[in-house]
Amino acid sequence: MSTGKIKVNLSTSQKYLQANTAQTIYLMLQIVQPKIDLGTDRLPVNVGFVIDRSGSMHGEKLDYTKQAVKFALSHLDQDDTASVVLFDDQVDLLIPATKVEKKEQLLQLISGLTTGGMTNLSGGLLEGAGQVRTNFVADQINRVILLTDGMANKGITDTERLTAMVRELRGSGLTVSTLGVGEDFQEDLLVDMAEAGDGNFYFIASPDTIPEIFKKELQGLLNVTGQNPGLAFSPGEGVEITAVLGYEPQWGETVAIKLPDIYNGDTRTVLVELKVKAQSTGMLPLLKIGFHYFDVTAGLASVKYDFDLDLQVIADQSALETGIDLKVVKEVEIFNTARSREKAMEEADRGDFEKARQILADQKKKLEEIYQSTKDSEILEQIEQLQSNIGFMGQEHYSAMSRKTMKHSSYQIRKKR
């Protein structure tokens, strides 16, 4: 099905339902934006760079950060707005929010960056958000990009309060992306902040990849095609929505979720868990589904699309067994792989490495069974990663870097959703 340039594809884990039986099935929606030539149709960008310049950022980290910010500024134009905030134990405003017109002056200011003391992450984030807010326009991209290599040890340091702060920023129309460098930053915090802020999280293992990561983030911002997308589900009689994997829905008679902005060439997968009490044979109305967004390529025109999803209820057991859609099953189990990593890390953090290994091994076995039927390369990649993760699960191998690697893998899977 199609809504303008964006396509919506629907699949269910089972093509048929079994009569007189309560069962759990999954709906997979794939929202696809084919790659198109945006030309001059892109939205203006209002971006605030919030840069950790604490003492640990000296040397290569700071040098590559300078390169990255310069790259970003050089690819913005006079319709875009940028600001740069620096933080250590103090917060300094290097570049107040300004239209990107006199680039040479801005680049010279970046060249003069030096490192300082501690890590007042909350102060830097609030100042960065304040700068973005001074030029806030609802119909453009308003984002804060935070880069840090350490733990918040000055100002607000409580992780729940920091995440709540970002959630409030998102509620006011700002998005937040986080970049963690090296092995000393708080990966759980930065992931939670990125997810609360509908932005992105990046794990930068080596400083020399900082410019490439900035490039990826900026190109995403410059290629938004669908803004403020969302889905609404109204279940039919005997149908209950029990989860939307990777999202916190707004529960009610209609279950609604907000999606991150859609990028050019993007595919976003949404998995919905349903409990269905199917009675007699025939067609069963499962859901009424609404999808909406604002089309950047059409002057932010509002696009709305509604459709019904029905499934056939049958009594033939052999047809039920052949009606399984392995593509949907695959996506559900890949998502479960992310959850298994999270659970394993929780056990490892407690020191129970045996239980952590068992959680990962059980999930690996499930993926291996799917791989036997699909020979899917993505499934194989996850199997190999799980085997590597199992190797981390010991006192001598469970390091800060291995934990960050696992956290990033888990985040990347969820980010597809």
Secondary structure as UniProt FT lines:
FT   STRAND          2..3
FT   TURN            4..5
FT   STRAND          6..12
FT   STRAND          16..18
FT   TURN            19..20
FT   STRAND          21..32
FT   TURN            39..40
FT   STRAND          45..52
FT   HELIX           55..57
FT   TURN            58..59
FT   HELIX           60..74
FT   TURN            78..79
FT   STRAND          81..87
FT   STRAND          91..99
FT   HELIX           103..111
FT   HELIX           121..134
FT   TURN            138..139
FT   STRAND          141..148
FT   HELIX           159..171
FT   TURN            172..173
FT   STRAND          175..181
FT   TURN            182..183
FT   HELIX           187..196
FT   STRAND          198..204
FT   HELIX           207..209
FT   HELIX           210..221
FT   TURN            222..223
FT   STRAND          224..235
FT   TURN            237..238
FT   STRAND          239..244
FT   TURN            245..246
FT   STRAND          255..258
FT   STRAND          262..263
FT   TURN            264..265
FT   STRAND          267..278
FT   STRAND          282..295
FT   HELIX           296..298
FT   TURN            299..300
FT   STRAND          301..314
FT   HELIX           317..322
FT   HELIX           326..350
FT   HELIX           353..374
FT   HELIX           377..392
FT   TURN            395..397
FT   HELIX           400..415
//
